[in-house]
Amino acid sequence: MWWQDWVIAICQWGFALALLPTVFGTEKPEVSTALVTAVLAGVVAATFATIPLIWAAVATGSTSVIWFIITAQSWRRRRQPPASARP
């Protein structure tokens, strides 16, 4: 087992934990920002899996999934009318 697998995995889990306030908070990034980040993290995860850096792939894949969740939240929030316009 390569030590790089563990280092990358630990860093990616840290990134995933750092995203939790965004998932549960009210402020969301732009849809395009979240979507591009989600897709690129997924590409990196797939790349890690082919090396094979399995733990890094799993952790990066988790970060990608969280970014897809944020993308959906951002998209849903963008489609809602502002609070001042609601009855």
N, C-alpha and C positions, 0 to 999 in steps of 0.2 A: 504494500500500500504506500502510495506517495504522500509525503507530508503536505504537498501543495493542495491535495484534495481537502484535507482538514482545514487548512488556513483559509482557502476560498470559501468552504462551506460555513465556517464560523463567521466570516465577514458577511456573507449573504444572509445568514440568519439574523445578524445585527441589522442589516438593511431592512429585512422583513419586519423586525420588531419596531424599527424607527418609523415604519409606515403606518403602524396601528393608530396613532393619533389622527392621521389623515382619514383613515377608514371610518373612525368613530366620531370625528369632528364635523363641524358644519362647513368649513372652508374646503373647497376642492380645487385641484388644478384644472387647467383647460383640458377638454376632451382629447385634443390632438396630442398634448404633452403626455398624458397618461397612456393613451393608446400606443404611441410610438415606443415609449419606455417598456410597456408590457410585451410588445412584439419583439423588441430587441433583446430583452431579458430572456424570452423564450428561445430565441436563436442561440444565445450564449449557453443556455441550459442544454440544448440539443448538442451543441458543439462539445461541451464538457462530457456529455454522455458518450461521445464517440472516441474520446481519448484513451481510456475511460477514467474520468474523475466522477465517480458515481455520486458521492456525497455532495460534491460541488454542484452537480447537475440537479439533484433533488432540491437543494437549498435555493439555487437560482430559479428553478421551476416554481418554487413556492413564492418567491418574490414576484415572478411574472404573474402568477395567479392573483396575488394581492393587487398588482397594478391593473389587472383586468377588472377586478372588483371596483377599484377607484374609478376606472374608465366608465363603468356602468353607472356608478353614483353620479359622476360628473355629467354624463349624458342625461340622466333622469332629472337632475337639478336644473340643467340648462333648458329642458323642455317645460318645466313648471313656470307658471307666471310668477312674477315677483309677489312677495307677501302683501305689498301695498295694493296690488291689483285684485287680490282675492276678496270675495264677499265675506 
